[in-house]
Amino acid sequence: MSELPNYKFDGYKLRPSTVLDRVTAHLWNEDDPDHAWEKGHEYYWVEQRPGVNSYLLEDEIGQVIFFFKMIRMADRRSIEVNMQFPRKARTKLKWYLMQAMIAGFGWLEKTLPENGIDIVYFNSKSEPLIAFAQAHLGFVFDSEAESGFKRFKRVIPTAATV
């Protein structure tokens, strides 16, 4: 499999995560009860295989903002995204995370259609994250998911739908 590229946009860098990032992922998962299921999957946030790409979003000085994983769905035109944040985020850091998500999803909206993807899903239990994703990222409720999670959907406008 060829090496995944780095992407730069709006002062951020999206780079493929590697096994060297497992320590950070493990520490963040330890603090987050909604991601406890990942403890049995030590490579979850660094997994790279066809249809599954794991990244880190970094700021301009290389500080990790969040883990970001994209899983291509069987229909080949949609993806599920998963994100892991530092759980003990203070108010200032939460604002920083929100700005990074807005920039990141803005970038995704431009690049996903180039790869034949026009639907993005995510699952969450976090009411603040859900409210943010609906108000600022364009996600709408899709369905109840397993283990108390809710599934949300965002349709990405393409040249054919605009």
CYANA upper distance limits for C-alpha pairs under 8 A (distance plus 0.5 A):
  1 MET  CA     49 ARG  CA      8.13
  1 MET  CA     50 PRO  CA      8.42
  4 LEU  CA     16 PRO  CA      6.81
  5 PRO  CA     15 ARG  CA      7.43
  5 PRO  CA     16 PRO  CA      7.69
  6 ASN  CA     13 LYS  CA      7.38
  6 ASN  CA     14 LEU  CA      6.20
  6 ASN  CA     15 ARG  CA      5.03
  6 ASN  CA     16 PRO  CA      7.26
  7 TYR  CA     13 LYS  CA      6.15
  7 TYR  CA     14 LEU  CA      5.56
  7 TYR  CA     15 ARG  CA      6.99
  8 LYS  CA     12 TYR  CA      6.15
  8 LYS  CA     13 LYS  CA      5.01
  8 LYS  CA     14 LEU  CA      6.82
  9 PHE  CA     13 LYS  CA      7.09
  9 PHE  CA    103 ALA  CA      8.36
  9 PHE  CA    107 TRP  CA      7.68
 10 ASP  CA    103 ALA  CA      7.25
 11 GLY  CA     59 ASP  CA      7.01
 11 GLY  CA     60 GLU  CA      6.09
 12 TYR  CA     57 LEU  CA      7.27
 12 TYR  CA     58 GLU  CA      6.21
 12 TYR  CA     59 ASP  CA      5.26
 12 TYR  CA     60 GLU  CA      6.23
 12 TYR  CA    100 ALA  CA      8.29
 13 LYS  CA     57 LEU  CA      6.24
 13 LYS  CA     58 GLU  CA      5.65
 13 LYS  CA     59 ASP  CA      6.84
 13 LYS  CA     60 GLU  CA      7.63
 13 LYS  CA     62 GLY  CA      8.45
 14 LEU  CA     55 TYR  CA      6.79
 14 LEU  CA     56 LEU  CA      6.17
 14 LEU  CA     57 LEU  CA      5.03
 14 LEU  CA     58 GLU  CA      6.84
 15 ARG  CA     55 TYR  CA      5.81
 15 ARG  CA     56 LEU  CA      5.96
 15 ARG  CA     57 LEU  CA      7.08
 15 ARG  CA     58 GLU  CA      8.30
 16 PRO  CA     46 VAL  CA      8.31
 16 PRO  CA     53 ASN  CA      7.96
 16 PRO  CA     54 SER  CA      6.33
 16 PRO  CA     55 TYR  CA      4.65
 16 PRO  CA     56 LEU  CA      6.72
 17 SER  CA     21 ASP  CA      6.69
 17 SER  CA     45 TRP  CA      7.71
 17 SER  CA     46 VAL  CA      5.53
 17 SER  CA     47 GLU  CA      8.35
 17 SER  CA     54 SER  CA      6.21
 17 SER  CA     55 TYR  CA      5.16
 17 SER  CA     56 LEU  CA      6.13
 17 SER  CA     67 PHE  CA      8.44
 18 THR  CA     22 ARG  CA      7.86
 18 THR  CA     46 VAL  CA      5.70
 18 THR  CA     47 GLU  CA      8.33
 19 VAL  CA     43 TYR  CA      7.85
 19 VAL  CA     46 VAL  CA      6.49
 21 ASP  CA     25 ALA  CA      6.95
 21 ASP  CA     46 VAL  CA      7.54
 22 ARG  CA     26 HIS  CA      6.44
 22 ARG  CA     42 GLU  CA      7.72
 22 ARG  CA     43 TYR  CA      7.36
 22 ARG  CA     45 TRP  CA      7.70
 22 ARG  CA     46 VAL  CA      7.30
 23 VAL  CA     27 LEU  CA      6.74
 24 THR  CA     28 TRP  CA      6.71
 25 ALA  CA     29 ASN  CA      6.55
 25 ALA  CA     45 TRP  CA      7.04
 25 ALA  CA     67 PHE  CA      8.22
 25 ALA  CA     84 GLN  CA      8.36
 26 HIS  CA     30 GLU  CA      6.62
 26 HIS  CA     39 LYS  CA      8.06
 26 HIS  CA     42 GLU  CA      7.90
 27 LEU  CA     31 ASP  CA      7.19
 28 TRP  CA     32 ASP  CA      7.01
 28 TRP  CA     84 GLN  CA      7.89
 28 TRP  CA     85 PHE  CA      7.39
 28 TRP  CA     86 PRO  CA      5.93
 28 TRP  CA     87 ARG  CA      6.88
 29 ASN  CA     33 PRO  CA      7.97
 29 ASN  CA     35 HIS  CA      6.24
 29 ASN  CA     36 ALA  CA      6.83
 29 ASN  CA     38 GLU  CA      7.75
 29 ASN  CA     39 LYS  CA      7.75
 29 ASN  CA     84 GLN  CA      8.24
 30 GLU  CA     36 ALA  CA      7.54
 30 GLU  CA     39 LYS  CA      8.41
 31 ASP  CA     86 PRO  CA      8.45
 31 ASP  CA     87 ARG  CA      6.39
 31 ASP  CA     88 LYS  CA      8.06
 32 ASP  CA     36 ALA  CA      7.06
 32 ASP  CA     87 ARG  CA      6.33
 34 ASP  CA    125 LYS  CA      7.75
 35 HIS  CA     39 LYS  CA      8.36
 37 TRP  CA     41 HIS  CA      8.28
 38 GLU  CA     42 GLU  CA      7.36
 38 GLU  CA     44 TYR  CA      7.24
 43 TYR  CA     47 GLU  CA      6.11
 45 TRP  CA     54 SER  CA      6.45
 45 TRP  CA     55 TYR  CA      8.21
 45 TRP  CA     67 PHE  CA      7.26
 45 TRP  CA     68 PHE  CA      8.14
 45 TRP  CA     69 LYS  CA      7.34
 46 VAL  CA     54 SER  CA      5.97
 46 VAL  CA     55 TYR  CA      7.82
 47 GLU  CA     52 VAL  CA      7.53
 47 GLU  CA     53 ASN  CA      7.14
 47 GLU  CA     54 SER  CA      6.33
 48 GLN  CA     52 VAL  CA      6.22
 48 GLN  CA     53 ASN  CA      5.54
 48 GLN  CA     54 SER  CA      6.62
 49 ARG  CA     53 ASN  CA      7.12
 51 GLY  CA     70 MET  CA      8.37
 51 GLY  CA     71 ILE  CA      6.26
 51 GLY  CA     72 ARG  CA      5.42
 51 GLY  CA     73 MET  CA      8.34
 52 VAL  CA     69 LYS  CA      7.76
 52 VAL  CA     70 MET  CA      6.28
 52 VAL  CA     71 ILE  CA      5.10
 52 VAL  CA     72 ARG  CA      6.89
 53 ASN  CA     69 LYS  CA      6.24
 53 ASN  CA     70 MET  CA      5.83
 53 ASN  CA     71 ILE  CA      7.16
 54 SER  CA     67 PHE  CA      7.89
 54 SER  CA     68 PHE  CA      6.36
 54 SER  CA     69 LYS  CA      4.75
 54 SER  CA     70 MET  CA      6.88
 55 TYR  CA     67 PHE  CA      6.36
 55 TYR  CA     68 PHE  CA      5.52
 55 TYR  CA     69 LYS  CA      6.50
 56 LEU  CA     64 VAL  CA      7.02
 56 LEU  CA     65 ILE  CA      7.82
 56 LEU  CA     66 PHE  CA      6.33
 56 LEU  CA     67 PHE  CA      5.03
 56 LEU  CA     68 PHE  CA      6.30
 57 LEU  CA     64 VAL  CA      6.48
 57 LEU  CA     65 ILE  CA      6.02
 57 LEU  CA     66 PHE  CA      6.01
 57 LEU  CA     67 PHE  CA      6.89
 57 LEU  CA     68 PHE  CA      7.62
 58 GLU  CA     62 GLY  CA      5.68
 58 GLU  CA     63 GLN  CA      5.71
 58 GLU  CA     64 VAL  CA      4.97
 58 GLU  CA     65 ILE  CA      5.85
 58 GLU  CA     66 PHE  CA      7.94
 59 ASP  CA     63 GLN  CA      5.99
 59 ASP  CA     64 VAL  CA      7.27
 59 ASP  CA     65 ILE  CA      7.30
 65 ILE  CA     85 PHE  CA      7.52
 65 ILE  CA     86 PRO  CA      8.37
 65 ILE  CA     97 LEU  CA      7.17
 65 ILE  CA    100 ALA  CA      8.23
 66 PHE  CA     83 MET  CA      7.17
 66 PHE  CA     84 GLN  CA      6.16
 66 PHE  CA     85 PHE  CA      5.36
 66 PHE  CA     86 PRO  CA      7.71
 66 PHE  CA     97 LEU  CA      8.35
 67 PHE  CA     82 ASN  CA      8.48
 67 PHE  CA     83 MET  CA      5.89
 67 PHE  CA     84 GLN  CA      5.56
 67 PHE  CA     85 PHE  CA      7.20
 68 PHE  CA     81 VAL  CA      7.46
 68 PHE  CA     82 ASN  CA      6.30
 68 PHE  CA     83 MET  CA      5.15
 68 PHE  CA     84 GLN  CA      7.31
 69 LYS  CA     81 VAL  CA      6.03
 69 LYS  CA     82 ASN  CA      5.56
 69 LYS  CA     83 MET  CA      6.87
 70 MET  CA     79 ILE  CA      6.74
 70 MET  CA     80 GLU  CA      6.27
 70 MET  CA     81 VAL  CA      5.17
 70 MET  CA     82 ASN  CA      7.11
 71 ILE  CA     79 ILE  CA      5.83
 71 ILE  CA     80 GLU  CA      5.66
 71 ILE  CA     81 VAL  CA      6.93
 72 ARG  CA     76 ARG  CA      6.71
 72 ARG  CA     77 ARG  CA      8.20
 72 ARG  CA     78 SER  CA      6.67
 72 ARG  CA     79 ILE  CA      4.89
 72 ARG  CA     80 GLU  CA      7.05
 73 MET  CA     77 ARG  CA      7.65
 73 MET  CA     78 SER  CA      6.04
 73 MET  CA     79 ILE  CA      5.79
 73 MET  CA     80 GLU  CA      7.47
 76 ARG  CA    116 GLY  CA      8.17
 76 ARG  CA    117 ILE  CA      7.73
 77 ARG  CA    116 GLY  CA      6.22
 77 ARG  CA    117 ILE  CA      4.81
 77 ARG  CA    118 ASP  CA      6.44
 77 ARG  CA    119 ILE  CA      7.16
 78 SER  CA    117 ILE  CA      5.73
 78 SER  CA    118 ASP  CA      6.48
 78 SER  CA    119 ILE  CA      5.03
 78 SER  CA    120 VAL  CA      6.21
 78 SER  CA    121 TYR  CA      8.09
 79 ILE  CA    117 ILE  CA      7.67
 79 ILE  CA    119 ILE  CA      6.98
 79 ILE  CA    120 VAL  CA      5.59
 79 ILE  CA    121 TYR  CA      6.71
 80 GLU  CA    120 VAL  CA      6.25
 80 GLU  CA    121 TYR  CA      5.05
 80 GLU  CA    122 PHE  CA      6.03
 81 VAL  CA    120 VAL  CA      7.46
 81 VAL  CA    121 TYR  CA      6.69
 81 VAL  CA    122 PHE  CA      5.84
 82 ASN  CA    122 PHE  CA      6.89
 82 ASN  CA    123 ASN  CA      8.09
 89 ALA  CA     93 LEU  CA      6.02
 89 ALA  CA     94 LYS  CA      6.33
 90 ARG  CA     94 LYS  CA      6.59
 91 THR  CA     95 TRP  CA      6.89
 92 LYS  CA     96 TYR  CA      6.90
 93 LEU  CA     97 LEU  CA      6.63
 94 LYS  CA     98 MET  CA      6.67
 95 TRP  CA     99 GLN  CA      6.77
 96 TYR  CA    100 ALA  CA      6.77
 97 LEU  CA    101 MET  CA      6.69
 98 MET  CA    102 ILE  CA      6.75
 98 MET  CA    132 PHE  CA      8.47
 99 GLN  CA    103 ALA  CA      6.79
100 ALA  CA    104 GLY  CA      6.43
101 MET  CA    105 PHE  CA      6.44
102 ILE  CA    106 GLY  CA      6.56
102 ILE  CA    136 HIS  CA      7.56
102 ILE  CA    137 LEU  CA      7.02
103 ALA  CA    107 TRP  CA      6.73
104 GLY  CA    108 LEU  CA      6.68
105 PHE  CA    109 GLU  CA      6.52
105 PHE  CA    137 LEU  CA      7.40
106 GLY  CA    110 LYS  CA      7.25
107 TRP  CA    111 THR  CA      6.88
108 LEU  CA    112 LEU  CA      6.06
109 GLU  CA    113 PRO  CA      7.78
109 GLU  CA    156 ILE  CA      6.51
109 GLU  CA    157 PRO  CA      8.17
110 LYS  CA    114 GLU  CA      8.17
111 THR  CA    115 ASN  CA      7.54
112 LEU  CA    116 GLY  CA      7.07
112 LEU  CA    117 ILE  CA      5.60
112 LEU  CA    118 ASP  CA      7.19
112 LEU  CA    156 ILE  CA      8.41
113 PRO  CA    117 ILE  CA      5.46
113 PRO  CA    118 ASP  CA      6.28
113 PRO  CA    156 ILE  CA      7.92
113 PRO  CA    157 PRO  CA      8.45
113 PRO  CA    158 THR  CA      6.54
117 ILE  CA    156 ILE  CA      8.34
118 ASP  CA    155 VAL  CA      6.26
118 ASP  CA    156 ILE  CA      5.18
118 ASP  CA    157 PRO  CA      7.32
118 ASP  CA    158 THR  CA      7.43
119 ILE  CA    153 LYS  CA      7.42
119 ILE  CA    154 ARG  CA      6.21
119 ILE  CA    155 VAL  CA      5.04
119 ILE  CA    156 ILE  CA      6.24
120 VAL  CA    153 LYS  CA      6.18
120 VAL  CA    154 ARG  CA      5.63
120 VAL  CA    155 VAL  CA      6.94
120 VAL  CA    156 ILE  CA      7.95
121 TYR  CA    151 ARG  CA      7.35
121 TYR  CA    152 PHE  CA      6.00
121 TYR  CA    153 LYS  CA      5.00
121 TYR  CA    154 ARG  CA      6.93
122 PHE  CA    151 ARG  CA      6.25
122 PHE  CA    152 PHE  CA      5.85
122 PHE  CA    153 LYS  CA      7.18
123 ASN  CA    145 ALA  CA      7.72
123 ASN  CA    149 PHE  CA      6.39
123 ASN  CA    150 LYS  CA      5.86
123 ASN  CA    151 ARG  CA      4.88
123 ASN  CA    152 PHE  CA      6.65
124 SER  CA    129 LEU  CA      8.09
124 SER  CA    130 ILE  CA      7.32
124 SER  CA    149 PHE  CA      5.63
124 SER  CA    150 LYS  CA      5.99
124 SER  CA    151 ARG  CA      7.25
125 LYS  CA    130 ILE  CA      8.12
125 LYS  CA    148 GLY  CA      7.27
125 LYS  CA    149 PHE  CA      5.40
125 LYS  CA    150 LYS  CA      6.79
126 SER  CA    130 ILE  CA      6.57
127 GLU  CA    131 ALA  CA      6.54
128 PRO  CA    132 PHE  CA      6.66
129 LEU  CA    133 ALA  CA      6.52
130 ILE  CA    134 GLN  CA      6.66
131 ALA  CA    135 ALA  CA      6.55
132 PHE  CA    136 HIS  CA      6.16
132 PHE  CA    137 LEU  CA      7.66
133 ALA  CA    137 LEU  CA      5.23
133 ALA  CA    138 GLY  CA      6.91
133 ALA  CA    139 PHE  CA      6.15
134 GLN  CA    138 GLY  CA      5.79
134 GLN  CA    139 PHE  CA      5.14
134 GLN  CA    140 VAL  CA      6.39
135 ALA  CA    139 PHE  CA      8.25
138 GLY  CA    154 ARG  CA      6.58
139 PHE  CA    152 PHE  CA      6.38
139 PHE  CA    153 LYS  CA      5.73
139 PHE  CA    154 ARG  CA      5.12
140 VAL  CA    152 PHE  CA      5.88
140 VAL  CA    153 LYS  CA      5.90
140 VAL  CA    154 ARG  CA      6.91
141 PHE  CA    150 LYS  CA      8.00
141 PHE  CA    151 ARG  CA      6.81
141 PHE  CA    152 PHE  CA      5.02
141 PHE  CA    153 LYS  CA      6.88
142 ASP  CA    150 LYS  CA      8.24
142 ASP  CA    151 ARG  CA      5.90
142 ASP  CA    152 PHE  CA      5.34
142 ASP  CA    153 LYS  CA      6.29
143 SER  CA    150 LYS  CA      6.65
143 SER  CA    151 ARG  CA      5.64
143 SER  CA    152 PHE  CA      7.49
144 GLU  CA    148 GLY  CA      7.84
144 GLU  CA    149 PHE  CA      6.93
144 GLU  CA    150 LYS  CA      5.15
144 GLU  CA    151 ARG  CA      6.33
145 ALA  CA    149 PHE  CA      5.50
145 ALA  CA    150 LYS  CA      5.59
145 ALA  CA    151 ARG  CA      6.17
146 GLU  CA    150 LYS  CA      8.39
157 PRO  CA    161 THR  CA      6.28
157 PRO  CA    162 VAL  CA      6.61
158 THR  CA    162 VAL  CA      6.59
